Amino acid sequence: MHLTADQLAPLTARLDDALAAHLPGNRLERLDPLPGGASSLTFVARLAGSPRRAGGDPRIVVKVAPPGLEPVRNRDVLRQAGLLRRLARLTALPVPEVLFEVTGDGPARPPFFAMGFVEGESVEPILDPVEPPPTPLLATRWRSAAALLAELHRARAEDLAPGEPAAVDLAAEVGRWARALESVPERMRPGARECGAALLATVPSPARPAVLHGDFRLGNMLCRGAKVAAVIDWEIWSIGDPRVDLAWTRTFTHPDRLPTAVRAVEGLPTADEVQAIYEGAAGSYVTEMTWFDALARFKQAAVTALIVKHNARRAVPDPFLAGAGPAVARSIADARRLLA
């Protein structure tokens, strides 16, 4: 989604007012869109004036709810900002600093918040078509990421998310992705209903609820060298069983787990090694991961199917995404194999 000139003008005016109130001495010089994020709009704002924000970087990141839509669920950017503030205060997880928040006022004036700009690169080794950085660097990032996921899940959900509804139970999680798959043609999703039924028939006992990122992987981290500088893209965070996050993260270790992958990268930690690092950092073992791995494949099938569906509606479809349809059936078949 992009803002029209008529929508952008009031946003820049509101942003200038917010800068005067929260970062005195700064003014907006330019506002450029950043790619990524399907539920909200993200911009990098370059500031001018003196003094600039602490650290001297003239850039900040602004996350805006899409105009014309209610800012609820994934579009609730102020909910994201609140979580980021609590993560920074209560955990050792590196996240962008929230600088200020601005409430909305009707569909034409959506809420937004500003974060400090974090310098770094974001690379998903087996998924991005660009040549990845050296393997030892990526392997170190992966190990750090596994430990950071444990850091997130160790924190008490009631502290990180006060007032949030009860945790999403596993049956509801299965139902969410089953409904997504029902929205695409049946020929694209052979065996999806049987797979969903098998998942529901074998739901494990729940673990202690934790805050889940929802898409925890290297592609949603900004790294400098081997160091993870910030975990980003918290649009779909929720409260649920931490093994849902762990299984999803394990999906991105090798093409055997991710049919849309473009390469294998030798020397990366295996899925089992990622789990072992996570368990060591968490100080406890996880169980029944085969079921959660099957759920991750089922989710991957649904996510890929939705991407293919929405891509087909574009004026100029992306040919790479258009060719991803067969990956849906492969992910469903993998999930059913794990459940057999």
C-alpha positions in Angstrom: 0.0 0.0 0.0 1.2 3.5 -0.9 0.0 6.9 0.3 -1.3 9.3 -2.3 0.0 12.9 -2.3 -3.2 14.0 -0.6 -2.7 11.4 2.1 1.0 12.2 2.5 0.7 15.9 3.0 -1.3 15.7 6.3 1.0 13.0 7.6 4.1 15.2 7.1 2.4 18.1 8.8 1.4 15.9 11.8 4.9 14.5 11.9 6.4 18.0 12.0 4.1 18.9 14.9 5.2 15.7 16.7 8.8 16.5 16.2 8.3 20.0 17.7 6.6 18.4 20.7 8.9 15.4 21.3 12.2 16.2 19.6 12.5 20.0 19.9 15.0 21.5 17.5 14.3 19.0 14.7 12.2 19.4 11.6 11.3 17.0 8.8 13.5 17.3 5.8 12.2 14.4 3.7 10.0 11.2 4.1 10.8 8.1 2.1 8.9 4.8 2.1 10.6 1.6 3.3 9.7 -1.7 1.8 8.2 -4.5 3.9 5.3 -4.7 6.3 2.0 -5.7 4.9 -0.2 -4.4 7.7 1.2 -0.9 8.1 3.2 1.7 6.3 6.8 2.3 7.1 8.9 5.4 6.3 12.4 6.7 7.0 12.3 10.3 7.9 15.4 12.5 7.5 15.6 15.3 10.0 17.2 18.7 9.8 17.9 21.2 12.5 19.8 21.2 15.7 20.0 19.5 18.1 19.2 16.2 16.4 18.2 13.1 18.3 20.7 11.4 20.6 23.4 9.6 18.7 23.5 12.2 16.0 21.8 10.1 13.3 19.4 12.4 11.3 17.1 9.5 10.4 14.2 8.0 12.3 11.7 5.3 11.2 8.0 6.1 11.2 5.3 3.4 11.3 1.8 4.4 10.3 -1.5 2.6 10.3 -3.0 2.6 6.8 -5.5 5.4 6.3 -9.1 4.5 5.8 -9.0 1.3 7.9 -9.6 0.7 11.5 -6.2 0.5 13.3 -6.9 -2.9 14.9 -5.1 -6.2 15.2 -2.0 -6.2 12.9 -2.7 -2.6 11.9 -2.6 -1.4 15.6 0.8 0.3 15.4 0.5 1.8 18.9 0.1 -1.8 20.3 3.4 -2.5 18.6 5.0 0.6 20.1 3.8 -0.4 23.6 5.3 -3.9 23.2 8.7 -2.5 21.9 8.9 -0.2 25.0 8.3 -3.1 27.4 10.7 -5.3 25.5 13.4 -2.7 25.8 12.7 -2.2 29.6 12.1 -5.8 30.7 14.3 -8.0 28.4 17.8 -8.1 26.8 16.2 -8.4 23.4 17.6 -5.7 21.0 14.7 -3.7 19.6 14.4 -0.2 18.0 14.0 2.6 20.5 10.5 4.1 20.5 10.8 7.9 20.4 7.2 9.0 20.4 3.7 7.9 19.6 0.8 9.9 18.0 -2.8 8.8 18.4 -5.2 8.8 15.5 -8.3 10.8 14.9 -10.6 9.2 12.4 -9.9 7.2 9.2 -8.0 10.1 7.5 -5.7 10.7 10.5 -4.3 7.3 11.4 -2.0 6.7 14.5 1.7 6.4 14.0 4.9 6.1 16.1 8.6 6.9 15.5 11.6 4.7 16.3 15.3 5.3 16.2 17.0 4.3 13.0 19.0 1.1 13.4 21.9 0.6 10.9 22.3 -2.9 9.7 21.6 -5.5 7.0 18.7 -7.9 6.8 19.3 -11.2 5.0 17.4 -14.4 4.9 20.2 -16.8 3.8 18.1 -19.5 2.1 15.3 -17.3 0.8 16.8 -14.0 -0.5 18.0 -14.2 -4.1 21.0 -12.0 -3.3 24.3 -13.7 -2.5 24.4 -14.1 1.3 27.3 -12.9 3.5 30.0 -15.4 4.5 28.7 -18.6 6.2 30.6 -18.2 9.5 29.0 -14.8 9.9 25.5 -16.2 9.2 26.1 -19.1 11.5 26.9 -16.8 14.4 23.8 -14.7 13.7 21.7 -17.8 13.7 23.1 -18.9 17.1 22.4 -15.4 18.5 18.9 -15.5 17.1 18.1 -18.8 18.7 19.3 -17.5 22.1 17.3 -14.3 21.6 14.1 -16.2 20.9 14.6 -18.0 24.2 15.1 -14.5 25.8 11.7 -13.4 24.4 9.9 -16.5 25.6 11.4 -16.4 29.1 9.7 -13.1 29.9 6.3 -13.3 31.5 3.6 -12.7 29.0 1.6 -10.8 31.6 4.5 -8.4 32.1 5.1 -7.8 28.4 1.5 -7.7 27.4 -0.6 -6.5 30.3 -4.3 -6.4 29.4 -4.0 -8.5 26.3 -6.6 -11.2 25.7 -5.9 -14.8 26.7 -3.3 -16.8 24.7 -4.3 -18.1 21.3 -4.8 -21.8 21.8 -3.4 -24.3 19.4 -6.7 -25.4 17.9 -7.4 -21.8 17.1 -4.0 -21.5 15.5 -4.7 -24.4 13.3 -8.1 -23.0 12.4 -6.6 -19.7 11.4 -4.4 -21.2 8.7 -7.1 -23.7 7.7 -9.4 -20.8 6.9 -6.6 -19.1 4.9 -6.2 -22.2 2.8 -9.9 -22.4 2.2 -9.7 -19.0 0.5 -7.6 -20.3 -2.4 -8.7 -22.7 -5.2 -8.8 -26.4 -4.1 -6.4 -27.5 -6.8 -3.7 -25.4 -5.1 -4.1 -27.0 -1.7 -4.5 -30.8 -2.1 -5.0 -32.5 1.2 -5.3 -29.3 3.2 -8.6 -30.3 4.9 -7.2 -33.7 5.9 -4.0 -32.1 7.2 -6.0 -29.6 9.3 -8.1 -32.4 10.7 -5.0 -34.5 11.6 -3.5 -31.5 13.4 -6.7 -30.9 15.4 -6.9 -34.6 16.3 -3.4 -34.6 17.8 -3.1 -31.2 19.5 -0.4 -31.4 22.3 -0.9 -30.1 25.8 -0.1 -26.4 25.9 3.0 -24.9 27.3 3.2 -21.8 29.5 2.0 -18.9 27.3 4.7 -16.4 26.0 4.8 -13.4 23.8 5.4 -14.7 20.2 7.0 -12.6 17.5 5.1 -14.5 14.8 7.8 -14.4 12.1 11.1 -14.8 14.0 13.9 -15.3 11.5 17.1 -13.6 10.3 15.2 -11.8 7.6 13.4 -9.9 10.4 16.6 -8.8 12.1 19.0 -6.0 11.4 22.6 -7.2 11.8 26.0 -5.5 11.9 28.7 -8.0 11.3 27.9 -11.1 13.4 25.8 -9.0 15.9 22.0 -8.9 15.9 21.4 -5.1 16.3 17.6 -5.2 16.4 14.7 -7.6 16.0 12.1 -5.8 13.8 8.7 -6.3 12.2 6.5 -7.0 15.3 3.2 -6.5 13.4 1.8 -10.0 14.1 2.9 -10.5 17.6 0.6 -12.4 19.9 0.5 -14.5 23.0 0.6 -18.3 22.6 2.6 -21.5 22.9 6.3 -20.6 22.5 6.9 -23.8 20.4 4.9 -22.2 17.6 7.6 -19.5 17.3 10.4 -22.0 17.6 9.1 -24.4 14.9 8.6 -21.4 12.5 12.1 -20.3 13.1 13.4 -23.8 12.5 11.7 -23.7 9.1 14.3 -21.3 7.7 17.4 -23.4 8.4 17.3 -25.5 5.2 15.3 -25.9 1.9 14.1 -29.3 3.1 11.9 -27.4 5.4 11.0 -24.5 3.1 9.9 -25.3 -0.5 10.2 -21.6 -1.6 13.9 -21.5 -0.6 16.3 -20.5 -3.4 19.4 -22.2 -2.0 21.0 -24.3 0.7 23.8 -22.6 2.7 26.2 -25.2 4.0 27.6 -24.6 7.5 24.5 -23.0 9.0 23.1 -24.6 12.3 20.6 -27.3 11.6 17.1 -27.1 12.9 18.0 -29.5 15.8 21.1 -27.3 16.6 18.9 -24.2 16.7 16.6 -26.0 19.1 19.5 -27.1 21.3 20.8 -23.5 21.5 17.3 -22.3 22.3 16.9 -24.9 25.1 20.3 -24.1 26.5 19.4 -20.4 26.7 15.9 -21.1 28.1 17.2 -23.5 30.7 14.6 -26.1 29.8 13.7 -28.7 27.1 10.8 -28.5 24.6 8.7 -31.5 23.6 6.4 -32.7 20.8 8.2 -30.6 18.2 7.2 -32.9 15.4 3.6 -31.7 15.8 4.8 -28.1 15.8 7.0 -28.6 12.8 3.9 -30.0 11.0 1.9 -26.9 12.1 4.8 -24.7 10.7 4.5 -26.5 7.3 0.7 -26.0 7.4 1.2 -22.3 8.2 3.9 -22.0 5.4 1.4 -23.5 3.0 -1.2 -21.0 3.9 1.1 -18.0 3.9 2.5 -19.0 0.4 -1.1 -19.5 -0.9 -2.1 -16.1 0.2 1.0 -14.5 -1.3 0.3 -16.3 -4.6 -3.4 -15.2 -4.6 -2.6 -11.6 -3.9 0.2 -11.5 -6.4 -2.2 -12.7 -9.1 -4.4 -9.7 -8.5 -1.5 -7.2 -9.1 -1.5 -5.2 -12.4 2.0 -6.7 -13.1 2.4 -10.0 -11.1 5.8 -10.9 -9.8 6.9 -13.9 -11.8 8.9 -15.4 -8.9 5.8 -15.3 -6.7 3.6 -16.5 -9.5 5.8 -19.7 -9.6 5.5 -20.4 -5.9 2.1 -22.2 -6.2 3.5 -25.7 -6.2 5.2 -25.0 -2.9 1.8 -24.9 -1.2 1.1 -28.6 -2.0 4.6 -29.6 -1.0 4.3 -27.9 2.4 0.9 -29.7 3.0 2.4 -33.0 2.0 5.4 -32.5 4.3 3.0 -31.7 7.2 0.9 -34.8 6.6 4.1 -36.9 6.5 5.2 -35.6 9.8 1.8 -36.3 11.3 1.6 -39.9 9.9 
